[in-house]
Amino acid sequence: MPENDNKEARKVLLAQAKVLGMDVDGRWSVERLAEEVQSAQEAAAEAKKAEFAAAKKVPVLLKRAAWPQENERHEIGEVIEVPVEMAKRWISLGVAERADPLE
């Protein structure tokens, strides 16, 4: 890998590591840094999935296509259950409306 590409890759990886809150060892090679960033991204995605699964959920009717989780698309007209905070945000943005069973 040319030196300039290496520097640019390190710069991008360091920015990603910062967003992930990682402690980076300055001696790591670009390859090692990429591996560590990928591991941290995978761990963050798993934590996000676990948080979603554990959250109290409410039903909403989608007024637009939506992605409650990464790689999980739902279409207009579907009623899905999402965490309360997500439902509030989506309702306020016009993405969904309440779909309580007693309405």
LUMRO-224125 format. One record per atom (N, C-alpha, C, CB): x, y, z; atom name; chain; residue in one letter; residue number from 1. Coordinates in Angstrom, 3 decimals. Last residue first. Glycine has a CB too. Layout:
// residues N
<rec <X, Y, Z>, "CA", "A", "a", NUM>;
...
//
This chain:
// residues 103
<rec <-57.387, 1.919, 20.316>, "N", "A", "e", 103>;
<rec <-57.712, 3.121, 19.534>, "CA", "A", "e", 103>;
<rec <-58.791, 2.830, 18.526>, "C", "A", "e", 103>;
<rec <-56.474, 3.661, 18.825>, "CB", "A", "e", 103>;
<rec <-56.497, -0.313, 21.603>, "N", "A", "l", 102>;
<rec <-57.767, 0.272, 22.059>, "CA", "A", "l", 102>;
<rec <-58.162, 1.513, 21.274>, "C", "A", "l", 102>;
<rec <-57.677, 0.620, 23.527>, "CB", "A", "l", 102>;
<rec <-53.978, -1.027, 20.615>, "N", "A", "p", 101>;
<rec <-55.112, -1.900, 20.333>, "CA", "A", "p", 101>;
<rec <-56.470, -1.291, 20.704>, "C", "A", "p", 101>;
<rec <-54.934, -3.193, 21.066>, "CB", "A", "p", 101>;
<rec <-52.147, 1.626, 19.057>, "N", "A", "d", 100>;
<rec <-52.582, 0.947, 20.277>, "CA", "A", "d", 100>;
<rec <-53.833, 0.112, 19.971>, "C", "A", "d", 100>;
<rec <-52.866, 1.979, 21.419>, "CB", "A", "d", 100>;
<rec <-50.537, 2.840, 17.207>, "N", "A", "a", 99>;
<rec <-51.357, 1.706, 16.770>, "CA", "A", "a", 99>;
<rec <-51.781, 0.901, 17.993>, "C", "A", "a", 99>;
<rec <-50.580, 0.804, 15.756>, "CB", "A", "a", 99>;
<rec <-49.569, 6.135, 16.248>, "N", "A", "r", 98>;
<rec <-49.861, 5.142, 17.286>, "CA", "A", "r", 98>;
<rec <-50.751, 4.036, 16.712>, "C", "A", "r", 98>;
<rec <-50.546, 5.812, 18.512>, "CB", "A", "r", 98>;
<rec <-47.626, 6.422, 13.258>, "N", "A", "e", 97>;
<rec <-48.680, 6.886, 14.175>, "CA", "A", "e", 97>;
<rec <-48.940, 5.762, 15.173>, "C", "A", "e", 97>;
<rec <-50.008, 7.282, 13.395>, "CB", "A", "e", 97>;
<rec <-44.561, 7.533, 11.671>, "N", "A", "a", 96>;
<rec <-45.499, 6.529, 12.148>, "CA", "A", "a", 96>;
<rec <-46.597, 7.218, 12.955>, "C", "A", "a", 96>;
<rec <-44.774, 5.450, 13.001>, "CB", "A", "a", 96>;
<rec <-43.246, 9.735, 10.729>, "N", "A", "v", 95>;
<rec <-42.887, 8.449, 10.138>, "CA", "A", "v", 95>;
<rec <-43.933, 7.392, 10.495>, "C", "A", "v", 95>;
<rec <-41.486, 8.004, 10.615>, "CB", "A", "v", 95>;
<rec <-43.476, 12.213, 11.897>, "N", "A", "g", 94>;
<rec <-44.449, 11.836, 10.880>, "CA", "A", "g", 94>;
<rec <-44.153, 10.517, 10.186>, "C", "A", "g", 94>;
<rec <-44.532, 12.904, 9.863>, "CB", "A", "g", 94>;
<rec <-41.928, 12.885, 14.001>, "N", "A", "l", 93>;
<rec <-41.374, 13.159, 12.670>, "CA", "A", "l", 93>;
<rec <-42.338, 12.798, 11.542>, "C", "A", "l", 93>;
<rec <-40.078, 12.400, 12.487>, "CB", "A", "l", 93>;
<rec <-43.372, 11.956, 16.175>, "N", "A", "s", 92>;
<rec <-43.141, 13.405, 16.063>, "CA", "A", "s", 92>;
<rec <-42.601, 13.794, 14.685>, "C", "A", "s", 92>;
<rec <-42.163, 13.867, 17.147>, "CB", "A", "s", 92>;
<rec <-43.198, 9.223, 15.644>, "N", "A", "i", 91>;
<rec <-44.506, 9.889, 15.604>, "CA", "A", "i", 91>;
<rec <-44.319, 11.391, 15.423>, "C", "A", "i", 91>;
<rec <-45.314, 9.598, 16.897>, "CB", "A", "i", 91>;
<rec <-40.446, 8.778, 16.026>, "N", "A", "w", 90>;
<rec <-41.047, 8.540, 14.722>, "CA", "A", "w", 90>;
<rec <-42.393, 9.246, 14.585>, "C", "A", "w", 90>;
<rec <-41.217, 7.047, 14.489>, "CB", "A", "w", 90>;
<rec <-40.225, 9.406, 18.774>, "N", "A", "r", 89>;
<rec <-39.459, 10.161, 17.777>, "CA", "A", "r", 89>;
<rec <-40.102, 10.002, 16.396>, "C", "A", "r", 89>;
<rec <-37.975, 9.686, 17.745>, "CB", "A", "r", 89>;
<rec <-41.925, 7.466, 19.924>, "N", "A", "k", 88>;
<rec <-42.167, 8.903, 20.145>, "CA", "A", "k", 88>;
<rec <-41.483, 9.744, 19.071>, "C", "A", "k", 88>;
<rec <-41.668, 9.327, 21.543>, "CB", "A", "k", 88>;
<rec <-40.610, 5.116, 19.066>, "N", "A", "a", 87>;
<rec <-41.992, 5.396, 18.655>, "CA", "A", "a", 87>;
<rec <-42.295, 6.884, 18.804>, "C", "A", "a", 87>;
<rec <-42.994, 4.558, 19.489>, "CB", "A", "a", 87>;
<rec <-38.197, 5.353, 20.432>, "N", "A", "m", 86>;
<rec <-38.191, 5.360, 18.973>, "CA", "A", "m", 86>;
<rec <-39.584, 5.705, 18.457>, "C", "A", "m", 86>;
<rec <-37.725, 3.992, 18.416>, "CB", "A", "m", 86>;
<rec <-39.165, 5.114, 23.060>, "N", "A", "e", 85>;
<rec <-38.481, 6.347, 22.636>, "CA", "A", "e", 85>;
<rec <-38.430, 6.462, 21.117>, "C", "A", "e", 85>;
<rec <-37.057, 6.393, 23.207>, "CB", "A", "e", 85>;
<rec <-40.269, 2.462, 23.012>, "N", "A", "v", 84>;
<rec <-41.088, 3.645, 23.278>, "CA", "A", "v", 84>;
<rec <-40.423, 4.924, 22.769>, "C", "A", "v", 84>;
<rec <-41.364, 3.764, 24.773>, "CB", "A", "v", 84>;
<rec <-39.221, 0.260, 20.370>, "N", "A", "p", 83>;
<rec <-39.055, 0.848, 21.697>, "CA", "A", "p", 83>;
<rec <-39.816, 2.179, 21.811>, "C", "A", "p", 83>;
<rec <-37.558, 1.061, 21.999>, "CB", "A", "p", 83>;
<rec <-41.851, -1.202, 18.322>, "N", "A", "v", 82>;
<rec <-40.555, -0.553, 18.470>, "CA", "A", "v", 82>;
<rec <-40.444, -0.007, 19.895>, "C", "A", "v", 82>;
<rec <-40.371, 0.588, 17.414>, "CB", "A", "v", 82>;
<rec <-43.680, -3.358, 16.325>, "N", "A", "e", 81>;
<rec <-43.389, -2.926, 17.688>, "CA", "A", "e", 81>;
<rec <-41.972, -2.380, 17.742>, "C", "A", "e", 81>;
<rec <-43.569, -4.091, 18.698>, "CB", "A", "e", 81>;
<rec <-45.707, -2.456, 13.471>, "N", "A", "i", 80>;
<rec <-44.559, -3.117, 14.094>, "CA", "A", "i", 80>;
<rec <-44.404, -2.609, 15.514>, "C", "A", "i", 80>;
<rec <-43.260, -2.875, 13.280>, "CB", "A", "i", 80>;
<rec <-47.753, -2.639, 10.798>, "N", "A", "v", 79>;
<rec <-47.778, -2.355, 12.223>, "CA", "A", "v", 79>;
<rec <-46.641, -3.164, 12.830>, "C", "A", "v", 79>;
<rec <-49.179, -2.709, 12.880>, "CB", "A", "v", 79>;
<rec <-47.376, -1.193, 7.549>, "N", "A", "e", 78>;
<rec <-47.103, -2.270, 8.512>, "CA", "A", "e", 78>;
<rec <-47.279, -1.760, 9.932>, "C", "A", "e", 78>;
<rec <-45.677, -2.833, 8.321>, "CB", "A", "e", 78>;
<rec <-47.644, 1.068, 6.005>, "N", "A", "g", 77>;
<rec <-48.843, 0.302, 6.332>, "CA", "A", "g", 77>;
<rec <-48.619, -0.840, 7.298>, "C", "A", "g", 77>;
<rec <-49.433, -0.232, 5.098>, "CB", "A", "g", 77>;
<rec <-44.522, 0.854, 4.353>, "N", "A", "i", 76>;
<rec <-45.695, 1.667, 4.671>, "CA", "A", "i", 76>;
<rec <-46.878, 0.737, 4.961>, "C", "A", "i", 76>;
<rec <-46.032, 2.653, 3.500>, "CB", "A", "i", 76>;
<rec <-42.236, -1.719, 5.580>, "N", "A", "e", 75>;
<rec <-42.906, -0.913, 4.565>, "CA", "A", "e", 75>;
<rec <-44.087, -0.114, 5.113>, "C", "A", "e", 75>;
<rec <-43.378, -1.800, 3.448>, "CB", "A", "e", 75>;
<rec <-39.021, -2.076, 7.032>, "N", "A", "h", 74>;
<rec <-40.463, -2.307, 7.110>, "CA", "A", "h", 74>;
<rec <-41.147, -1.298, 6.204>, "C", "A", "h", 74>;
<rec <-40.988, -2.192, 8.585>, "CB", "A", "h", 74>;
<rec <-35.811, -3.571, 7.189>, "N", "A", "r", 73>;
<rec <-36.702, -2.601, 6.559>, "CA", "A", "r", 73>;
<rec <-38.156, -3.038, 6.721>, "C", "A", "r", 73>;
<rec <-36.353, -2.433, 5.065>, "CB", "A", "r", 73>;
<rec <-33.094, -4.049, 8.671>, "N", "A", "e", 72>;
<rec <-34.456, -4.497, 8.971>, "CA", "A", "e", 72>;
<rec <-35.442, -3.451, 8.452>, "C", "A", "e", 72>;
<rec <-34.650, -4.734, 10.509>, "CB", "A", "e", 72>;
<rec <-30.433, -3.171, 8.709>, "N", "A", "n", 71>;
<rec <-30.818, -4.265, 7.805>, "CA", "A", "n", 71>;
<rec <-32.203, -4.834, 8.092>, "C", "A", "n", 71>;
<rec <-29.805, -5.374, 7.892>, "CB", "A", "n", 71>;
<rec <-30.636, -1.967, 11.997>, "N", "A", "e", 70>;
<rec <-29.851, -2.083, 10.780>, "CA", "A", "e", 70>;
<rec <-30.279, -3.325, 9.996>, "C", "A", "e", 70>;
<rec <-28.345, -2.139, 11.110>, "CB", "A", "e", 70>;
<rec <-33.997, -1.305, 13.023>, "N", "A", "q", 69>;
<rec <-32.656, -1.813, 13.276>, "CA", "A", "q", 69>;
<rec <-31.943, -1.924, 11.938>, "C", "A", "q", 69>;
<rec <-32.693, -3.193, 14.018>, "CB", "A", "q", 69>;
<rec <-36.109, 0.055, 11.894>, "N", "A", "p", 68>;
<rec <-35.924, 0.139, 13.346>, "CA", "A", "p", 68>;
<rec <-34.553, -0.374, 13.786>, "C", "A", "p", 68>;
<rec <-37.015, -0.647, 14.055>, "CB", "A", "p", 68>;
<rec <-36.579, 1.719, 9.181>, "N", "A", "w", 67>;
<rec <-35.583, 0.739, 9.585>, "CA", "A", "w", 67>;
<rec <-35.383, 0.846, 11.098>, "C", "A", "w", 67>;
<rec <-34.237, 0.954, 8.821>, "CB", "A", "w", 67>;
<rec <-39.444, 2.262, 7.056>, "N", "A", "a", 66>;
<rec <-38.589, 2.580, 8.199>, "CA", "A", "a", 66>;
<rec <-37.673, 1.402, 8.525>, "C", "A", "a", 66>;
<rec <-39.443, 2.951, 9.429>, "CB", "A", "a", 66>;
<rec <-41.685, 3.965, 4.871>, "N", "A", "a", 65>;
<rec <-40.775, 2.842, 5.113>, "CA", "A", "a", 65>;
<rec <-39.821, 3.240, 6.237>, "C", "A", "a", 65>;
<rec <-39.982, 2.450, 3.807>, "CB", "A", "a", 65>;
<rec <-44.391, 5.686, 6.505>, "N", "A", "r", 64>;
<rec <-43.287, 5.644, 5.536>, "CA", "A", "r", 64>;
<rec <-42.480, 4.393, 5.826>, "C", "A", "r", 64>;
<rec <-42.383, 6.940, 5.614>, "CB", "A", "r", 64>;
<rec <-46.150, 5.137, 8.383>, "N", "A", "k", 63>;
<rec <-46.646, 6.017, 7.328>, "CA", "A", "k", 63>;
<rec <-45.598, 6.168, 6.222>, "C", "A", "k", 63>;
<rec <-47.019, 7.400, 7.909>, "CB", "A", "k", 63>;
<rec <-46.775, 2.308, 10.369>, "N", "A", "l", 62>;
<rec <-45.817, 3.068, 9.567>, "CA", "A", "l", 62>;
<rec <-46.506, 3.862, 8.471>, "C", "A", "l", 62>;
<rec <-44.786, 2.137, 8.957>, "CB", "A", "l", 62>;
<rec <-48.032, 2.202, 13.526>, "N", "A", "l", 61>;
<rec <-48.406, 2.015, 12.129>, "CA", "A", "l", 61>;
<rec <-47.500, 2.907, 11.294>, "C", "A", "l", 61>;
<rec <-49.926, 2.346, 11.883>, "CB", "A", "l", 61>;
<rec <-46.681, 0.588, 16.414>, "N", "A", "v", 60>;
<rec <-46.874, 1.786, 15.597>, "CA", "A", "v", 60>;
<rec <-47.262, 1.356, 14.186>, "C", "A", "v", 60>;
<rec <-45.584, 2.673, 15.575>, "CB", "A", "v", 60>;
<rec <-46.739, -0.716, 19.746>, "N", "A", "p", 59>;
<rec <-47.021, -0.858, 18.313>, "CA", "A", "p", 59>;
<rec <-47.199, 0.499, 17.637>, "C", "A", "p", 59>;
<rec <-48.274, -1.710, 18.100>, "CB", "A", "p", 59>;
<rec <-43.852, -0.651, 21.902>, "N", "A", "v", 58>;
<rec <-45.243, -0.288, 21.635>, "CA", "A", "v", 58>;
<rec <-45.482, -0.441, 20.134>, "C", "A", "v", 58>;
<rec <-45.562, 1.181, 22.120>, "CB", "A", "v", 58>;
<rec <-41.582, -2.129, 24.323>, "N", "A", "k", 57>;
<rec <-42.011, -1.784, 22.969>, "CA", "A", "k", 57>;
<rec <-43.496, -1.463, 22.913>, "C", "A", "k", 57>;
<rec <-41.693, -2.920, 22.012>, "CB", "A", "k", 57>;
<rec <-38.775, -1.756, 26.350>, "N", "A", "k", 56>;
<rec <-40.229, -1.872, 26.318>, "CA", "A", "k", 56>;
<rec <-40.697, -1.363, 24.952>, "C", "A", "k", 56>;
<rec <-40.905, -1.065, 27.501>, "CB", "A", "k", 56>;
<rec <-35.689, -3.394, 25.363>, "N", "A", "a", 55>;
<rec <-36.511, -2.198, 25.577>, "CA", "A", "a", 55>;
<rec <-38.005, -2.528, 25.561>, "C", "A", "a", 55>;
<rec <-36.200, -1.146, 24.508>, "CB", "A", "a", 55>;
<rec <-34.241, -5.619, 24.609>, "N", "A", "a", 54>;
<rec <-34.620, -5.489, 26.016>, "CA", "A", "a", 54>;
<rec <-35.592, -4.335, 26.284>, "C", "A", "a", 54>;
<rec <-33.384, -5.301, 26.853>, "CB", "A", "a", 54>;
<rec <-33.699, -5.245, 21.903>, "N", "A", "a", 53>;
<rec <-34.467, -6.422, 22.327>, "CA", "A", "a", 53>;
<rec <-34.994, -6.272, 23.747>, "C", "A", "a", 53>;
<rec <-33.608, -7.678, 22.229>, "CB", "A", "a", 53>;
<rec <-32.101, -2.951, 21.995>, "N", "A", "f", 52>;
<rec <-33.374, -2.929, 21.289>, "CA", "A", "f", 52>;
<rec <-34.260, -4.066, 21.785>, "C", "A", "f", 52>;
<rec <-33.156, -3.035, 19.765>, "CB", "A", "f", 52>;
<rec <-29.878, -3.968, 23.362>, "N", "A", "e", 51>;
<rec <-30.642, -2.855, 23.944>, "CA", "A", "e", 51>;
<rec <-32.027, -2.779, 23.313>, "C", "A", "e", 51>;
<rec <-29.893, -1.514, 23.751>, "CB", "A", "e", 51>;
<rec <-29.009, -5.845, 21.494>, "N", "A", "a", 50>;
<rec <-29.432, -6.292, 22.821>, "CA", "A", "a", 50>;
<rec <-30.277, -5.220, 23.505>, "C", "A", "a", 50>;
<rec <-28.208, -6.642, 23.690>, "CB", "A", "a", 50>;
<rec <-28.301, -4.146, 19.371>, "N", "A", "k", 49>;
<rec <-29.337, -5.164, 19.189>, "CA", "A", "k", 49>;
<rec <-29.891, -5.621, 20.535>, "C", "A", "k", 49>;
<rec <-28.778, -6.367, 18.409>, "CB", "A", "k", 49>;
<rec <-26.223, -2.719, 20.607>, "N", "A", "k", 48>;
<rec <-27.409, -1.998, 20.136>, "CA", "A", "k", 48>;
<rec <-28.580, -2.964, 19.938>, "C", "A", "k", 48>;
<rec <-27.101, -1.250, 18.816>, "CB", "A", "k", 48>;
<rec <-24.378, -4.750, 20.993>, "N", "A", "a", 47>;
<rec <-24.924, -4.055, 22.162>, "CA", "A", "a", 47>;
<rec <-26.209, -3.316, 21.791>, "C", "A", "a", 47>;
<rec <-23.886, -3.067, 22.742>, "CB", "A", "a", 47>;
<rec <-23.806, -5.359, 18.326>, "N", "A", "e", 46>;
<rec <-24.422, -6.379, 19.186>, "CA", "A", "e", 46>;
<rec <-25.053, -5.738, 20.422>, "C", "A", "e", 46>;
<rec <-23.374, -7.432, 19.611>, "CB", "A", "e", 46>;
<rec <-22.592, -2.957, 17.558>, "N", "A", "a", 45>;
<rec <-23.816, -3.400, 16.878>, "CA", "A", "a", 45>;
<rec <-24.548, -4.443, 17.721>, "C", "A", "a", 45>;
<rec <-23.485, -3.980, 15.481>, "CB", "A", "a", 45>;
<rec <-20.335, -2.975, 19.204>, "N", "A", "a", 44>;
<rec <-21.320, -1.900, 19.348>, "CA", "A", "a", 44>;
<rec <-22.642, -2.296, 18.705>, "C", "A", "a", 44>;
<rec <-20.796, -0.595, 18.722>, "CB", "A", "a", 44>;
<rec <-19.001, -5.202, 18.176>, "N", "A", "a", 43>;
<rec <-19.444, -5.211, 19.574>, "CA", "A", "a", 43>;
<rec <-20.515, -4.146, 19.806>, "C", "A", "a", 43>;
<rec <-18.247, -4.981, 20.523>, "CB", "A", "a", 43>;
<rec <-18.449, -4.254, 15.597>, "N", "A", "e", 42>;
<rec <-19.286, -5.444, 15.773>, "CA", "A", "e", 42>;
<rec <-19.839, -5.517, 17.199>, "C", "A", "e", 42>;
<rec <-18.481, -6.719, 15.450>, "CB", "A", "e", 42>;
<rec <-16.746, -2.122, 16.226>, "N", "A", "q", 41>;
<rec <-18.003, -1.868, 15.519>, "CA", "A", "q", 41>;
<rec <-18.963, -3.043, 15.688>, "C", "A", "q", 41>;
<rec <-17.739, -1.609, 14.023>, "CB", "A", "q", 41>;
<rec <-14.611, -3.505, 17.396>, "N", "A", "a", 40>;
<rec <-15.375, -2.555, 18.210>, "CA", "A", "a", 40>;
<rec <-16.718, -2.237, 17.553>, "C", "A", "a", 40>;
<rec <-14.569, -1.258, 18.425>, "CB", "A", "a", 40>;
<rec <-13.717, -4.953, 15.174>, "N", "A", "s", 39>;
<rec <-14.183, -5.656, 16.376>, "CA", "A", "s", 39>;
<rec <-15.045, -4.746, 17.243>, "C", "A", "s", 39>;
<rec <-12.989, -6.179, 17.190>, "CB", "A", "s", 39>;
<rec <-12.942, -2.814, 13.509>, "N", "A", "q", 38>;
<rec <-14.003, -3.727, 13.092>, "CA", "A", "q", 38>;
<rec <-14.573, -4.483, 14.290>, "C", "A", "q", 38>;
<rec <-13.476, -4.716, 12.044>, "CB", "A", "q", 38>;
<rec <-10.870, -1.740, 15.039>, "N", "A", "v", 37>;
<rec <-12.054, -0.922, 14.742>, "CA", "A", "v", 37>;
<rec <-13.217, -1.825, 14.351>, "C", "A", "v", 37>;
<rec <-11.756, 0.100, 13.607>, "CB", "A", "v", 37>;
<rec <-9.075, -3.899, 14.959>, "N", "A", "e", 36>;
<rec <-9.598, -3.429, 16.250>, "CA", "A", "e", 36>;
<rec <-10.867, -2.590, 16.049>, "C", "A", "e", 36>;
<rec <-8.523, -2.600, 16.999>, "CB", "A", "e", 36>;
<rec <-8.506, -4.036, 12.209>, "N", "A", "e", 35>;
<rec <-9.088, -5.183, 12.913>, "CA", "A", "e", 35>;
<rec <-9.744, -4.751, 14.224>, "C", "A", "e", 35>;
<rec <-8.010, -6.244, 13.189>, "CB", "A", "e", 35>;
<rec <-7.344, -1.518, 11.784>, "N", "A", "a", 34>;
<rec <-8.570, -1.884, 11.064>, "CA", "A", "a", 34>;
<rec <-9.273, -3.051, 11.766>, "C", "A", "a", 34>;
<rec <-8.247, -2.256, 9.593>, "CB", "A", "a", 34>;
<rec <-5.072, -1.785, 13.406>, "N", "A", "l", 33>;
<rec <-6.053, -0.759, 13.724>, "CA", "A", "l", 33>;
<rec <-7.387, -1.078, 13.048>, "C", "A", "l", 33>;
<rec <-5.544, 0.630, 13.291>, "CB", "A", "l", 33>;
<rec <-3.741, -3.765, 11.943>, "N", "A", "r", 32>;
<rec <-4.182, -4.045, 13.323>, "CA", "A", "r", 32>;
<rec <-5.256, -3.046, 13.736>, "C", "A", "r", 32>;
<rec <-2.982, -3.986, 14.314>, "CB", "A", "r", 32>;
<rec <-3.247, -2.327, 9.565>, "N", "A", "e", 31>;
<rec <-4.008, -3.576, 9.540>, "CA", "A", "e", 31>;
<rec <-4.564, -3.905, 10.929>, "C", "A", "e", 31>;
<rec <-3.124, -4.732, 9.033>, "CB", "A", "e", 31>;
<rec <-1.669, -0.243, 10.448>, "N", "A", "v", 30>;
<rec <-2.967, 0.075, 9.858>, "CA", "A", "v", 30>;
<rec <-3.849, -1.174, 9.865>, "C", "A", "v", 30>;
<rec <-2.799, 0.622, 8.411>, "CB", "A", "v", 30>;
<rec <-0.252, -1.211, 13.631>, "N", "A", "s", 29>;
<rec <-0.185, -1.042, 12.187>, "CA", "A", "s", 29>;
<rec <-1.582, -0.671, 11.687>, "C", "A", "s", 29>;
<rec <0.347, -2.341, 11.485>, "CB", "A", "s", 29>;
<rec <0.178, 0.427, 16.752>, "N", "A", "w", 28>;
<rec <-0.577, -0.494, 15.901>, "CA", "A", "w", 28>;
<rec <-0.365, -0.171, 14.427>, "C", "A", "w", 28>;
<rec <-2.073, -0.438, 16.242>, "CB", "A", "w", 28>;
<rec <1.335, 2.325, 18.320>, "N", "A", "r", 27>;
<rec <2.248, 1.388, 17.650>, "CA", "A", "r", 27>;
<rec <1.516, 0.434, 16.711>, "C", "A", "r", 27>;
<rec <3.023, 0.586, 18.684>, "CB", "A", "r", 27>;
<rec <-0.624, 3.723, 19.626>, "N", "A", "g", 26>;
<rec <0.037, 4.363, 18.497>, "CA", "A", "g", 26>;
<rec <0.985, 3.453, 17.735>, "C", "A", "g", 26>;
<rec <0.784, 5.548, 18.971>, "CB", "A", "g", 26>;
<rec <-3.531, 2.205, 20.511>, "N", "A", "d", 25>;
<rec <-2.091, 2.136, 20.741>, "CA", "A", "d", 25>;
<rec <-1.411, 2.683, 19.489>, "C", "A", "d", 25>;
<rec <-1.617, 0.659, 21.062>, "CB", "A", "d", 25>;
<rec <-6.514, 3.716, 21.479>, "N", "A", "v", 24>;
<rec <-5.683, 3.245, 20.372>, "CA", "A", "v", 24>;
<rec <-4.224, 3.296, 20.776>, "C", "A", "v", 24>;
<rec <-5.921, 4.087, 19.100>, "CB", "A", "v", 24>;
<rec <-9.511, 3.127, 22.907>, "N", "A", "d", 23>;
<rec <-8.151, 3.513, 23.242>, "CA", "A", "d", 23>;
<rec <-7.249, 2.897, 22.184>, "C", "A", "d", 23>;
<rec <-7.749, 3.051, 24.695>, "CB", "A", "d", 23>;
<rec <-12.651, 4.206, 21.479>, "N", "A", "m", 22>;
<rec <-11.570, 3.237, 21.650>, "CA", "A", "m", 22>;
<rec <-10.294, 3.895, 22.149>, "C", "A", "m", 22>;
<rec <-11.298, 2.519, 20.343>, "CB", "A", "m", 22>;
<rec <-15.051, 5.393, 20.827>, "N", "A", "g", 21>;
<rec <-14.527, 5.545, 22.183>, "CA", "A", "g", 21>;
<rec <-13.392, 4.587, 22.493>, "C", "A", "g", 21>;
<rec <-15.629, 5.346, 23.178>, "CB", "A", "g", 21>;
<rec <-16.002, 5.487, 18.296>, "N", "A", "l", 20>;
<rec <-16.316, 4.281, 19.066>, "CA", "A", "l", 20>;
<rec <-15.798, 4.343, 20.505>, "C", "A", "l", 20>;
<rec <-15.735, 3.068, 18.373>, "CB", "A", "l", 20>;
<rec <-14.862, 7.836, 17.436>, "N", "A", "v", 19>;
<rec <-16.319, 7.769, 17.540>, "CA", "A", "v", 19>;
<rec <-16.738, 6.582, 18.413>, "C", "A", "v", 19>;
<rec <-16.958, 7.656, 16.134>, "CB", "A", "v", 19>;
<rec <-12.185, 6.950, 17.387>, "N", "A", "k", 18>;
<rec <-12.592, 8.024, 18.297>, "CA", "A", "k", 18>;
<rec <-14.104, 7.990, 18.521>, "C", "A", "k", 18>;
<rec <-12.165, 9.402, 17.739>, "CB", "A", "k", 18>;
<rec <-12.253, 5.107, 15.323>, "N", "A", "a", 17>;
<rec <-11.919, 4.655, 16.675>, "CA", "A", "a", 17>;
<rec <-12.360, 5.694, 17.709>, "C", "A", "a", 17>;
<rec <-10.400, 4.386, 16.798>, "CB", "A", "a", 17>;
<rec <-12.745, 6.796, 13.161>, "N", "A", "q", 16>;
<rec <-13.740, 5.788, 13.541>, "CA", "A", "q", 16>;
<rec <-13.512, 5.307, 14.970>, "C", "A", "q", 16>;
<rec <-13.695, 4.596, 12.571>, "CB", "A", "q", 16>;
<rec <-10.340, 8.214, 13.180>, "N", "A", "a", 15>;
<rec <-11.603, 8.941, 13.364>, "CA", "A", "a", 15>;
<rec <-12.704, 7.970, 13.786>, "C", "A", "a", 15>;
<rec <-12.008, 9.687, 12.060>, "CB", "A", "a", 15>;
<rec <-8.573, 6.136, 12.629>, "N", "A", "l", 14>;
<rec <-8.466, 6.845, 13.905>, "CA", "A", "l", 14>;
<rec <-9.742, 7.632, 14.207>, "C", "A", "l", 14>;
<rec <-7.255, 7.791, 13.891>, "CB", "A", "l", 14>;
<rec <-9.383, 5.493, 10.021>, "N", "A", "l", 13>;
<rec <-9.542, 4.518, 11.103>, "CA", "A", "l", 13>;
<rec <-9.461, 5.176, 12.477>, "C", "A", "l", 13>;
<rec <-8.480, 3.429, 10.989>, "CB", "A", "l", 13>;
<rec <-8.619, 7.829, 8.654>, "N", "A", "v", 12>;
<rec <-10.024, 7.405, 8.683>, "CA", "A", "v", 12>;
<rec <-10.271, 6.451, 9.847>, "C", "A", "v", 12>;
<rec <-10.417, 6.732, 7.351>, "CB", "A", "v", 12>;
<rec <-5.828, 7.744, 9.115>, "N", "A", "k", 11>;
<rec <-6.617, 8.916, 9.511>, "CA", "A", "k", 11>;
<rec <-8.096, 8.544, 9.647>, "C", "A", "k", 11>;
<rec <-6.446, 10.061, 8.480>, "CB", "A", "k", 11>;
<rec <-5.107, 5.330, 7.913>, "N", "A", "r", 10>;
<rec <-4.909, 5.511, 9.363>, "CA", "A", "r", 10>;
<rec <-5.773, 6.665, 9.875>, "C", "A", "r", 10>;
<rec <-3.408, 5.777, 9.686>, "CB", "A", "r", 10>;
<rec <-5.712, 5.983, 5.247>, "N", "A", "a", 9>;
<rec <-6.424, 4.883, 5.912>, "CA", "A", "a", 9>;
<rec <-6.311, 5.025, 7.424>, "C", "A", "a", 9>;
<rec <-5.866, 3.509, 5.458>, "CB", "A", "a", 9>;
<rec <-3.837, 8.007, 4.821>, "N", "A", "e", 8>;
<rec <-5.264, 8.313, 4.719>, "CA", "A", "e", 8>;
<rec <-6.093, 7.235, 5.428>, "C", "A", "e", 8>;
<rec <-5.688, 8.431, 3.233>, "CB", "A", "e", 8>;
<rec <-1.459, 6.561, 5.115>, "N", "A", "k", 7>;
<rec <-1.737, 7.699, 5.995>, "CA", "A", "k", 7>;
<rec <-3.220, 8.037, 5.995>, "C", "A", "k", 7>;
<rec <-0.921, 8.922, 5.566>, "CB", "A", "k", 7>;
<rec <-1.741, 4.729, 3.023>, "N", "A", "n", 6>;
<rec <-1.593, 4.253, 4.399>, "CA", "A", "n", 6>;
<rec <-1.939, 5.362, 5.393>, "C", "A", "n", 6>;
<rec <-0.158, 3.746, 4.643>, "CB", "A", "n", 6>;
<rec <-1.702, 6.393, 0.847>, "N", "A", "d", 5>;
<rec <-2.908, 5.605, 1.113>, "CA", "A", "d", 5>;
<rec <-2.918, 5.124, 2.558>, "C", "A", "d", 5>;
<rec <-3.000, 4.404, 0.149>, "CB", "A", "d", 5>;
<rec <0.943, 7.310, 1.097>, "N", "A", "n", 4>;
<rec <-0.175, 8.261, 1.214>, "CA", "A", "n", 4>;
<rec <-1.484, 7.555, 1.506>, "C", "A", "n", 4>;
<rec <-0.312, 9.083, -0.064>, "CB", "A", "n", 4>;
<rec <2.412, 4.891, 0.670>, "N", "A", "e", 3>;
<rec <2.472, 5.592, 1.953>, "CA", "A", "e", 3>;
<rec <1.313, 6.569, 2.148>, "C", "A", "e", 3>;
<rec <3.784, 6.335, 2.070>, "CB", "A", "e", 3>;
<rec <0.701, 2.153, -0.938>, "N", "A", "p", 2>;
<rec <1.511, 3.377, -0.956>, "CA", "A", "p", 2>;
<rec <1.384, 4.147, 0.363>, "C", "A", "p", 2>;
<rec <1.091, 4.277, -2.134>, "CB", "A", "p", 2>;
<rec <0.855, -1.188, 0.000>, "N", "A", "m", 1>;
<rec <0.000, 0.000, 0.000>, "CA", "A", "m", 1>;
<rec <0.890, 1.236, 0.000>, "C", "A", "m", 1>;
<rec <-0.967, 0.007, 1.232>, "CB", "A", "m", 1>;
//
